Amino acid sequence: MSATPVVVLVSGSGTLLQALIDASADPAYGVQIVAVGADRDGIEGLARASRAGIPTFVEKVRDYPSREDWDVALAAQFDTYAPDFIVTAGFMKIMGPAAMGSRTFVNTHPALLPSFPGAHGVRDALAYGVKVTGTTCHLVDGGVDSGPIIDQRAVPVAVEDDEESLHERIKVQERSLLVEVVGRMAREGWSVDGRRVTLGS
């Protein structure tokens, strides 16, 4: 069975990307990362891709007259690499209709959606006083962390936790969950019925 082509988008250090790169080194995983894209240059995520011999591209919003033009440029990059699906691994931009198209995007979030969406999921969960939080792997639908949920993992909140310590424990589960979900999507396929996502046949 040939490996499934996947594009990964990053905006920062690329620890989620590295987990996918490491998993992809095993042919049995079934994934080939055909390109890594970013919305800024000079970041460790792109360096990780380069060290692994993966092609990279950078599309900065400020390089285009409008957000719509940036969106079209991003879509053109996707067309170039023709991935089966795209992973937004810490990619901090919301894409528009041209980039989304009919493509499938997979994202992770450091909270148990639909609770605590947005950029401060860990902080918000801690401030609310929850006893259990976690990480969610979901499809992207153009909203903010609002797409159908693929899978989730729970992480207990310790009494002594601050945002940093809790986030570090969530990240461990987030990386593992993303690797599992991406691999299963590549090897087994997926289907969507309303908000219900099923991996495999």
C-alpha positions in Angstrom: 0.0 0.0 0.0 1.4 3.4 -1.0 1.7 6.1 1.6 -1.0 8.7 1.8 0.2 12.3 0.9 -0.4 14.8 3.7 0.5 18.5 4.0 1.2 19.9 7.4 0.8 23.6 8.3 2.8 25.2 11.2 3.2 28.6 12.8 5.8 28.0 15.5 8.1 25.4 17.0 6.6 22.4 15.2 6.5 19.8 18.0 3.3 18.3 16.7 5.0 18.2 13.2 8.0 16.5 14.7 5.8 13.8 16.2 4.3 13.2 12.7 7.7 13.2 11.0 9.0 10.6 13.5 5.9 8.4 13.0 6.1 8.8 9.2 9.7 7.3 9.2 8.0 3.9 9.7 6.6 2.8 6.3 3.8 0.9 8.2 2.5 4.2 9.4 1.2 4.9 5.9 1.8 8.7 5.7 4.1 10.7 3.5 4.4 14.4 4.5 4.7 15.9 1.0 5.2 19.5 2.2 5.2 21.7 5.3 3.7 25.2 4.9 3.8 28.2 7.2 2.5 31.7 7.6 5.9 33.1 8.7 9.5 32.3 8.0 12.4 31.7 10.3 10.5 29.3 12.6 11.7 26.0 14.0 8.8 24.1 12.4 10.2 24.9 8.9 13.7 23.9 10.1 12.4 20.6 11.3 10.9 20.0 7.9 14.1 20.9 6.1 16.2 18.6 8.4 13.8 15.8 7.4 14.2 16.6 3.7 10.5 17.7 3.4 9.7 20.5 0.9 8.5 23.8 2.5 6.5 26.8 1.5 5.7 30.1 3.3 2.7 32.3 2.5 2.5 35.5 4.7 -0.7 37.4 4.8 1.1 40.7 4.7 2.6 39.8 1.3 -0.9 40.0 -0.4 -3.2 42.9 -1.0 -6.0 41.2 0.9 -6.8 38.2 3.0 -8.7 36.7 0.1 -5.6 36.9 -2.1 -3.6 35.1 0.6 -6.3 32.5 0.7 -6.1 31.9 -3.0 -2.3 31.6 -2.8 -2.6 29.0 -0.1 -5.1 27.0 -2.2 -2.6 27.0 -5.1 0.1 25.5 -2.8 -2.4 22.8 -1.8 -3.1 22.1 -5.5 0.7 21.8 -6.1 1.2 19.1 -3.6 -2.2 17.4 -3.9 -2.5 16.0 -0.4 -5.3 13.6 0.6 -5.8 15.8 3.6 -4.1 18.7 5.5 -3.0 18.9 9.1 -3.0 22.3 10.9 -0.4 21.6 13.6 -0.3 24.8 15.6 -1.2 26.9 12.5 -2.6 30.1 13.9 -4.6 31.4 11.0 -8.2 30.8 9.9 -8.4 29.9 6.2 -11.1 31.2 3.9 -13.3 29.6 1.3 -10.6 29.2 -1.4 -8.2 27.4 0.8 -10.9 25.3 2.4 -12.7 24.3 -0.8 -13.7 20.7 -0.5 -10.4 19.7 1.2 -10.2 17.9 4.5 -8.3 19.6 7.4 -7.4 18.0 10.7 -6.6 20.2 13.8 -5.9 19.6 17.4 -7.0 21.7 20.4 -5.8 21.7 24.0 -9.2 21.3 25.6 -12.2 19.0 25.4 -14.3 20.7 22.8 -16.9 22.2 22.5 -15.7 23.6 25.9 -13.0 26.3 25.8 -12.4 26.9 22.1 -10.0 29.6 20.9 -6.4 30.6 21.6 -6.5 30.2 25.4 -8.1 26.8 25.9 -5.8 25.7 28.7 -6.0 29.1 30.5 -9.8 29.2 30.2 -10.3 25.6 31.5 -8.0 26.3 34.5 -9.8 29.6 35.3 -13.2 27.8 35.1 -12.1 25.3 37.7 -12.6 22.1 35.7 -11.3 18.9 37.3 -10.7 17.2 33.9 -9.6 18.8 30.6 -7.7 17.3 27.7 -7.2 17.5 24.0 -9.4 17.2 20.9 -8.6 16.2 17.4 -11.3 17.6 15.0 -12.0 18.4 11.4 -11.8 22.1 10.4 -15.0 23.8 9.2 -14.0 27.4 8.9 -15.0 28.4 12.4 -12.9 28.6 15.5 -12.4 25.0 16.8 -16.0 24.3 15.8 -15.6 21.3 13.4 -16.7 17.7 13.9 -14.8 15.9 16.6 -12.7 12.9 15.5 -11.3 11.8 18.9 -10.5 13.2 22.4 -8.3 12.3 25.4 -8.8 13.4 28.9 -6.2 15.0 31.2 -6.9 15.4 34.9 -6.2 18.8 36.4 -3.9 18.7 39.5 -4.5 21.0 42.4 -1.0 22.5 42.0 -1.3 23.0 38.2 -0.7 26.3 36.6 -1.2 27.0 32.9 2.3 25.9 31.9 2.3 22.6 33.8 -1.2 21.7 32.7 -0.4 22.6 29.1 2.8 20.4 29.1 0.8 17.4 30.2 -1.9 18.1 27.6 0.8 18.4 24.8 2.0 14.9 25.5 -1.5 13.5 24.9 -2.1 15.9 22.0 1.0 14.7 20.1 0.1 11.0 20.7 -3.6 11.6 19.7 -2.7 13.4 16.5 -0.2 10.7 15.4 -2.9 8.1 16.0 -5.7 9.9 14.2 -3.6 10.9 11.2 -2.2 7.4 10.8 -5.7 5.8 11.0 -7.1 8.3 8.5 -4.3 7.5 6.1 -4.5 3.8 6.5 -8.2 3.2 7.0 -10.0 6.2 5.6 -12.8 8.1 7.3 -16.4 9.2 6.8 -18.5 12.1 8.1 -22.2 12.0 8.9 -23.3 15.3 10.2 -21.1 15.9 13.2 -20.2 12.2 13.6 -16.7 11.2 12.2 -15.9 7.6 11.8 -12.4 6.2 11.2 -12.2 3.1 9.0 -15.0 1.3 7.2 
